[in-house]
Amino acid sequence: MRSRYSAFVLGRVDYLNASWHASTRPADLDLEPGVKWLGLEVKRHRVLDIDRAEVEFVARSRVAGRGQRLHENSRFVREGGRWWYVDGDLK
């Protein structure tokens, strides 16, 4: 989760795509211009089994001087020894 947040901060679309599970990866990923990321708080993580986990997080940002908050429960799967972001539910 932290590496994906860092990729958003740095505008690393290549890393975001490379860490997104092929079954849910969007064909095109365009990052919103002008976003200033302010911080990430991992609220909790839960291991569901050896190959599935969930991470609840809050990411704060500012766009055009206006504060925003992204609160999501993300799902990850491990395949071939590597963790992949699958999807998430906004809270």
N, C-alpha and C positions, 0 to 999 in steps of 0.2 A: 504494500500500500504506500509506504513512504517513497519508494522509488518511482511509483506512478505519479504521486503528487509532485515530486521533484521534476519529473518530465513535463508536467503541465507548467510549472514555474519557468522552466528553461525553454519552453516551446518545442520540446523534442517529440514531434509527431511520430517519428520513426520508432522511438522506444515505446510509445503508447501502443502503436500498431503491433509491434513485436511482442508485447506482453499481454495482448488481448486474445482471448480464445477465438479460434477461427470460426466457430459456430455462431458467434455473436458479434464479431468484429465488423464495424461499418465499412462500406466500400470506400468512402472518403471521410476523413476526419479533419475538420477545419476548426481551429481554436479561435475563440472569440478574441478579436483584437482589443487592445487597451486594458486587459485584465491585469491588475497588480495583485498577486497572491500574497496574503499576509500571514498565513499560518495553517498548520494542520494539527488537529487533536484527534488521536485515536481513542475513541470512547471505550471500546471493548473488542475483543476478538474471541471467536468461538471455533474450536476444532470440532467438526461434525463427524469426521472419520479420518482415516489415514490420508485420504486424497481430496477432502472437501473442507473448506473453512469459510467463515464469514468475518468481516471486519466492519464495525460501525465507526464512522468518522465524521468530523465536522471540519470543513475547509473554509477558511474565511478569505474574502477577496474584496477588491474595490474596483468599480468600473465607473469612469467619469465622475469620480469623487463620491460615489454612492456605495456604501458597504453592502456586501452580500454574504450569504452563508449557505453552504451546500452541506446538507446533513444526509448521509446515505448509509445504507446497509449493503455492503458489496459482497458478492459471492466469488470465490476462487476455487479452482480445481487444480490438482497436480497430475500431470501426465508426463511420462518419461523423466521423472525426477525434477520437473520444472513447474512452478506455480503460474497459472494463467488467470487473468481477470475474466469473469464470465459476464456478469451484469450486476445491477444493483437496484434497490428500491429507495426512492427519495422519501425522506421523513418530513 
